[in-house]
C-alpha cells in the first residue's frame, strides 16, 4: 500500500508517496508524468519515509545541503532504477551530462558505450524528483532541457544549490514543459 502527503514548497505543491520500504514518488503538481507510478489504490497517510522526506525538503529549500538520507524505494524498470541510482549519486551543487551518465552506466555494465538518449528517457521518468536530482542533468553543450517539473523549476533548483553556471541555456526547442 502506498501513502501520500502534500508538501508546500517555494516552487509549488509537491505530492509525496511512500510505502513500507521508502519514498516511491515526489512530483511537482501538474508536472509531466505526474503520479505516473502511484498505485491506483493509495491513501493519504503518514508513512515514516513521508515525514523524513518533508524534513529533508525543509532543509533543502532553506538553501542548505541535507546531511541525512531519505529511505527510497525505486519501482521502475531495472534500467530506470540503475539510471536513478546514478542520479542519486550526483553531488549537491554539481551537474552531470546525459553523456557522462551513459558512460558511467556503460562502465558499470561492462559495455563499450550506452545511448545517452536511452539515459535521457530514464532521467525524464524519474519518479522521485529533487531528492533523486534529475534537475542536475544538463546537455553536453549546457542546454537545460528535459525536466518534467518544468524548465523554470530546474533553473531555480540549480540556482538554489549554486549549480547554475554561465553558459547554461534553454534551447529554443525544449523537451521540458
ZAMARGU-4260 file (C-alpha; in steps of 0.2 Angstrom, whole numbers, plus 5000, padded with zeros to 4 digits):
<rodrens>
0) 5000/5000/5000 | 5006/5017/4996 | 5003/5033/5006 | 5003/5050/5000 | 5005/5068/5008
5) 5007/5085/5000 | 5022/5097/5004 | 5021/5115/5001 | 5037/5120/4993 | 5043/5138/4987
10) 5041/5131/4969 | 5023/5124/4971 | 5015/5110/4979 | 5023/5093/4979 | 5015/5076/4980
15) 5025/5063/4990 | 5021/5044/4990 | 5029/5031/5001 | 5026/5013/5005 | 5034/5002/5019
20) 5051/5002/5011 | 5053/5020/5007 | 5049/5035/4997 | 5042/5030/4980 | 5037/5046/4972
25) 5040/5065/4973 | 5031/5075/4959 | 5028/5094/4957 | 5009/5097/4955 | 5005/5097/4936
30) 5022/5091/4930 | 5024/5079/4916 | 5021/5061/4921 | 5013/5067/4937 | 5010/5052/4949
35) 5014/5040/4935 | 5020/5026/4947 | 5007/5030/4960 | 4997/5014/4965 | 4978/5016/4960
40) 4974/5011/4977 | 4983/5023/4989 | 4978/5034/5003 | 4983/5050/5012 | 4993/5044/5027
45) 5009/5045/5037 | 5022/5033/5032 | 5039/5036/5041 | 5048/5040/5024 | 5035/5054/5021
50) 5040/5063/5037 | 5058/5061/5033 | 5056/5067/5016 | 5047/5083/5022 | 5061/5086/5034
55) 5074/5084/5020 | 5064/5096/5009 | 5063/5109/5023 | 5082/5108/5024 | 5085/5108/5006
60) 5073/5123/5002 | 5081/5133/5016 | 5097/5133/5004 | 5107/5120/5014 | 5113/5103/5009
65) 5103/5090/5019 | 5115/5079/5029 | 5104/5064/5030 | 5096/5052/5018 | 5078/5048/5014
70) 5074/5029/5013 | 5070/5027/4994 | 5061/5013/4985 | 5063/5014/4966 | 5049/5005/4957
75) 5054/5007/4939 | 5062/4995/4927 | 5079/4988/4931 | 5087/5000/4918 | 5077/5015/4925
80) 5082/5010/4943 | 5101/5009/4938 | 5100/5027/4930 | 5091/5034/4945 | 5104/5026/4956
85) 5117/5036/4946 | 5106/5052/4948 | 5106/5050/4966 | 5125/5050/4967 | 5127/5067/4959
90) 5133/5078/4972 | 5124/5094/4978 | 5129/5109/4969 | 5136/5099/4954 | 5129/5094/4937
95) 5132/5079/4926 | 5128/5077/4907 | 5117/5064/4899 | 5133/5058/4890 | 5143/5056/4907
100) 5128/5046/4914 | 5128/5035/4899 | 5147/5032/4901 | 5145/5028/4919 | 5131/5016/4915
105) 5141/5008/4901 | 5156/5006/4913 | 5145/4998/4927 | 5138/4986/4914 | 5155/4982/4906
110) 5149/4989/4889 | 5159/5000/4877 | 5145/5013/4876 | 5127/5016/4881 | 5115/5028/4872
115) 5113/5045/4880 | 5095/5046/4873 | 5090/5030/4882 | 5098/5038/4898 | 5088/5054/4894
120) 5072/5044/4894 | 5075/5036/4911 | 5080/5053/4918 | 5064/5060/4912 | 5054/5047/4920
125) 5062/5049/4937 | 5049/5046/4950 | 5057/5054/4965 | 5061/5072/4959 | 5073/5084/4969
130) 5079/5070/4981 | 5085/5060/4966 | 5091/5075/4957 | 5087/5074/4939 | 5087/5093/4939
135) 5106/5091/4940 | 5107/5083/4922 | 5111/5095/4908 | 5115/5093/4890 | 5134/5092/4885
140) 5133/5109/4877 | 5125/5117/4893 | 5107/5116/4887 | 5094/5115/4901 | 5081/5103/4894
145) 5071/5088/4899 | 5065/5092/4916 | 5047/5085/4919 | 5044/5098/4933 | 5046/5112/4921
150) 5062/5121/4915 | 5059/5136/4927 | 5059/5124/4942 | 5075/5116/4935 | 5083/5133/4934
155) 5078/5138/4952 | 5084/5122/4959 | 5101/5124/4951 | 5102/5142/4957 | 5097/5136/4975
160) 5111/5124/4975 | 5124/5136/4967 | 5125/5125/4952 | 5118/5136/4939 | 5133/5141/4928
165) 5137/5154/4915 | 5134/5145/4898 | 5118/5136/4903 | 5104/5140/4891 | 5086/5135/4887
170) 5086/5129/4869 | 5073/5136/4858 | 5065/5119/4855 | 5065/5111/4873 | 5058/5094/4878
175) 5054/5102/4895 | 5037/5109/4899
</rodrens>
